[in-house]
């Protein structure tokens, strides 16, 4: 359905068998495990596999999303979704993306592309919101993601050792691992090494939160944290490394969480001060950062420059012509009319205009506000607060990753999953009294479990 996924090849028998098995599991597993097959598909199946119907590419995760929708309707789980304003906000973003994003140039191909985006977002969001209705559901879903991440890391470590991507048999990813500046850039099932690295970086804080919560089952989250680090470092992506640094800083700020409002204000003031003394726009800080950690920071800053200077071209409905933004002819192979937009925020505007971008930012802000309100609840157990904090840190990590890559593969579904989990958990937490804590102090040597 999406132009980005147009390289689908004939369905591999093993992929078909996996699809059938995961579809059956999606239908029969208990509600709390219903997302496990989808997470496994997202982590291990490249986008080279699809079922083509009437010219539409239904990549295997899309088929699984449809099976998931059938499940929640047949089992009545869709009725568990207590619709709130945040859900309307998400669907408004989907609607604007579809309607305005299709008006930049009337064509059947563009409409199909936007329909594919709307299908992914709507089905993934509704499925997650219907099966994750309380805190324990979220914990189990993160456990499933942890197990999948360990498998992803194992495959990427093999790829790092051999220089061959074993998942290339399914298409959608190259057989031989790319090399840049002498470093292998492993990608596993993801469409690009940066996307693989972004997935690993954004997952790491989730597994730290799981480690703090699961006192008696810490082997899985410990291995998952190690797996996340392995995914980031085998991807050899400076953008992913920067996102991982943001994740570490976010987790480390937990003891000072009460001062977060002051830190936010100080950060804004510091950014304004830097902007006043810099000769170039403030986003050229990326160029300075790349001198420390490597990468293409200057290009990413320059890309924001181009988006700002051409705002009149995309602000209303977006645009499908950005090749002229790059005077050096920096276009993507799949579409010579488009330059390589390596910034998710810029791509939001390009694919639907300023309103789509603003609604996307509103989704992020709403996630932070809901998490903050839960953190301010004095009756909430500190263990749960830390887990919610880690969900927020994962959100921050994605936001940092958005500055260096556009999520154009299955990674975007992981983003939808996180937004839906935050909305669902904070909603249920606000409506129900927390479970009582066991008597007595927290175990010694566990700084995360100190009682309020």
N, C-alpha and C positions, 0 to 999 in steps of 0.2 A: 504493500500500500504506500509506503514511503519511498521517495526517490533514493534515499540513502541506503535502502535495503534491496535495491533492484537487482543485485548480483546473486540472487538465489539460484541454486542449481537443483538438479533432479534429487528427489528425496532418497536419502541413504536408507537401506533396510534397517540398519541398526538405529538410526534416528527415528524411523517409523515405529520400531519396537519400543523405543524409549518413550515416544509420545503416547502410545497406547497404554503402557504401564503407568506412566505418570497421570494420564487422564483417569484411569481407573482409581488410582490412589486418591486423586483429588475428589472423586465422588464418594469414596467409602471411608476415608480417614476421619477421625473425630475432628470436630470443628477447630480445636486449637492447633491441629497439625495440618489443616487444609491448605496452608500456604507453602508447606515444605516442598511439594512437587514443583511448584512454580519457581521457588528460590533455587532449587536444584537445576531446573531448566535454564534459568537466567545465568547461572554461574558456569555451566559446563557445555552448553549448546551454542555454537556460533550462529550468526545470522545467515549462513549460507543455505540453510534448510528451510523450505517453505512448501506449502500446498497452494497451488495456483488455481483459482476459481474465477472464471470470467475476466481474466486479466488482473485480478487482485492477488497480491502476494500475502498469504496468511502464514507468516513465519510461526514457528512452532509455539513460541510463547503466546502468540495471539490465539492459537487454537486452544491452548491450555487456559487462557483467560476466559474464553467462551465456555469451556467446560466448567470452570469455576462459577461463572454466572448461572449456568444451568443448576449447579449444586445448590447455591444459596436460594434460588427460587423454589426448587423442589423441596428443600428441607425447611423452608420458611425462615431461613437465617437472614434474608434481606430485611425482614421485619424487625430485626434487632437493631438496625441502624436508626438511631434517634436523630433525625435530621435537625441540624442547627445552622446558624448563620454562616459558620465556617465552611460547611458543606456547600451552601449556596455560593459562597465566594469561589470555591474550587470549580464548581460547575459554570460559574460566570466566566472564569478564565478559560475553560474549555470552549464555551460558546463563542467568546470573542476570538479565540484562536481559529475556530472553524469558519466563522462568518467573515470577520474582517480579513483574516489571513487568506481567504479565497478570493478576495476582491482586488488584490494588487494587480492581477492580470487574469481576466476570465478565461479559464481553460479547463478541460476535463482532467488533465494530468495534475494540475495544481489542486483541484478539488479533491481528487483521490488522495493526494499527499496529506492534505489537511484532515480528511476523514480518517486516515490511518492514525494520525496524531491523536485525534479525538477518541478513537476506539481504544487506543492504548491507555490514555489517561482515565477515561470514564470507567472502563471495565476493571482496571487495576485498583482504582480508588474505591469503587463500590465493593469489590471483593474483599479488600483489606478491612474496610470499615465495618463490613458485615460479620467478619469472623474474629476480629480483635475488638472485644467489647469491654475488657477490663485489664487490670495491670498484669495478672498472671498470663493472660493471652499474649501480651507483648513480650513478656520474658521468654515464653516458649518459642515465639517467632524469632527472637534474637538468638536463641539456642540453635534453631534450625539454620539460621544464617551463619552461625559460627561453624557448624559442621560443614556447610558448603564451602566456606572460606578456606578451611583446612584442605579440602580437595583441590580447590583452585590453586592454592599455594604449592601443593605437591606437583601439580602439572606444570606450573610456571618454573619451579626449581629444576624439573627435568628439562624443560625447554632451555633454561639458562645453561645447563650442563652440555646439552647436545646441539643446541642451535637449531633444533627442529621443533615445530609446534605440532604435537601429536593430534590436536583437534582439527588440523587442517583437512583431515579426511572428510569432514562434514562441510567443507567450503566456507567461504566468508572470511577466512583468515589465511595469511600466507603460510606456506610450508616452512620456509626458511626464515628464521628470526632476523628482524632488521637490526642493523648495526649503526650507531652514531658515535663518532669520536672514539671508536674502539670498544664501545660498550654495547652488549646485546640488549635490545629493547623488547623484552618478553611481553606478550599480550594475552596469552591463554585464549579464552573464547570471546574476548572483547574485540571491538573493531579497531582499536588503536591502543598502543601502550599507555598513553596518558589516561585513557578511560579505565584501563585495568588498575593503574596506580591510584586514580581518584576513588575507585571502589574500595581498594585496600585502606586508604587513608581515612575515608569516612566511616568505615566499619570498625576501625580500631577503638574509638571511644565507646562504642556500643558494647564491645567485649570487655572493656575495663569495667563498665557498669555491671555487666553480667558477673564478672569475677567478684565484685564487691557484694552482690546480692546472693549468689549461690555459694554460701559458705562451705557446704558439704560436697559440692560438685565443681571444684575449681580447676580440674584438669582440662575440661573442654574450653572454658574461656581463656585459660593460660595459653593453650595451644593455638587458639583462635587469634589472640593478640600477636603471638609470634608469626602466625600465618599472614596477618595483615601487614606486618613489617616486611615479610618476605615478598609479598605481592608488590608493595611500593618499591622496594629496592631492586627487584628483578625487572621492573618496568623501566628503570633508568630514566625517570621523568622528573625534571626539576619542578614542574607544576604540582605533581603529586607529592613531592618532598616538601614543598611549601605548605600544601594542605595538611600534611602529616605534622609539620611543626605547629600549625594552628591547633590541631587536635591535642597535641601534648600540652600546649599552653592553656587551652580550655580546661582540660582535666586538672592541671596543676592549680588553677584558680579556685577550685572548689573550697578550700579552707577560707578563702576571702570572698565568698559568694555574697555576703551581706553588703559588701562595698561595691557590688557590680554596677548599680546606677551611677555612682561617682566615677567608676572606671570608664563607663561609657561616655560620660560628659568630658572626662579628661582626654579620652581618645579623640573625640570630635574636635576639641580645642587644639590638640597637638597636630591633627591633620590640617586644620585651618592655618596654624602657624607655619607648618611646612609649606603649604600652598603659597603663603605670602612671600616666603624667602626664595622659593624656586623660580628659576627663569622659565621653565617649561611647566605645562599642566601637571597637577599632582599625581595623575596616573602614571607619569614617567618614573615614579618610584619603582615600578616593576623593572625598568631598565637598570636601575641601581642594584636592585635585589639580584638580578641575574649575574652581576659581576661577582657575587658572593657564592651563589649556589649553582650557577650555570643556567643554561636554557636560553629561551628567546624572549626575554623580558622586554627588550626594545620593540620587537614586533607586536607584542600584545598591547603595549602602550600606544603604538602607532595605530593599531586597529581601532582602539577607542577614539583616537583623534579623527579617524576617517568616519566613524559612525556619527560623531558630533558634527563634523563639517558637512555631512550629507543628510542631516536630520530631516530636511524637507522632503527627501525622497522616500522615507520609510515611516514617518510619524503617523500618517493617517491609516494606511492599510498594510504597511510593510512593503517589501519589494522583492522581486525575484532577479534583480539585475544589480550586482555589486562588483562585477569584474573591473569596472573603471575606477573603483576605489583604490585598487592596487596598480600603479603605473608599470610595475614590472611584470604584469600578466600573471599574478599569483592567483590562479583559478583552480578549482577542484576538477579532477578528471571526469567525474560524472556529469558536470554541468559547466560548460565554458562561460556561462553568463554570471556565475557566482565565484567570488573569491573565497578563500578558505577562512571562514569565520571561526576563529579559535577562542570564542568568548560566548558563554551561554546567555549572558544578559543582552549582549548585542544581537544574538540570534533571536531572542524573544521579540525584540523590536522589528527585526528584519522579517520575521514570519507572521507578524500580526499587528504591527504598529505600536505606538506609544501606550495605548490603553492595555494591550496585552502585556507589555513590559511592566506597567504600573500594577496590574492585577497580580502578576507573578511576584513582584516585590511585596505586595500586600499579603500574599499567602505566607511568605517567609516571616514577615513582621507578626502576623497573627500566631504563627507557631511559637515564636519567642514570647509573645504576650501570654499565651495559654500556659506555657511552661513556667513563666515567671509567677503567674498567679498561684500555680500549684506549689512552687517553691516558697511562696509567702504564707502558705497555710501552716500555722503553728501546730495543728493537730496531726499533720502528715508525718509518718515515720521517716527518720533521716535516711534509712536505706533506700526507701522509695524515692526520696528527693534526689539522692545521688544518681539513681538510675535515670530519672527524668532529666537531671542535669546532663548526663552523658548523651541522652537523646538530643538535647539542645546543642551539645558540642559537636555531635555528628552533623547536625544541621549547619553549624558554622563551617565545618570542614567542607561540606558540599559547596557552600557559598564561596569559599576561597577557591575551590577547584573550578567553579564556574568562570573564574577570571582567566583560566588558561585553556579551557576546552569546552566545546559544545557537546552536550550529551546526545549523541545521535544513534546510540545503540541501546541494548537492554539496560544500560546503566540508568536511563531515565526512569525505568520502572522501579528501581531501587529507591530513587528519589521520591516517587509517588508513594511507595510503601512507607517510607519514613514519615512523610507529611500525614498520611492517614493514621499511622500508629500514634503520632503525637496528638493529633486531634482526638482519636478514640480514647487513649489512656487518660489524658487530662480531662476529658468530658466525664468519663466514668469516675475518676478520682474526685471530681468536684461534687458529684451527686451521691457519693456513698461514704460512710464513715470508714476510716482506715482500720485494718485489723490490728488488735492490740499487740504490742511487742512483748516478747518473752521477758520475764523478770530477770533482773541482774544486769551487771555491766557487760559491755561488749568484750569479746575475747581480746587479750593483750596482744599488742603488736599489730593490731588492725586499725590503722588511723582513719579508715573510711567509715567505720561502724560506730564511732563515738556518739553516744546518745545526746539528744538535745537537752 
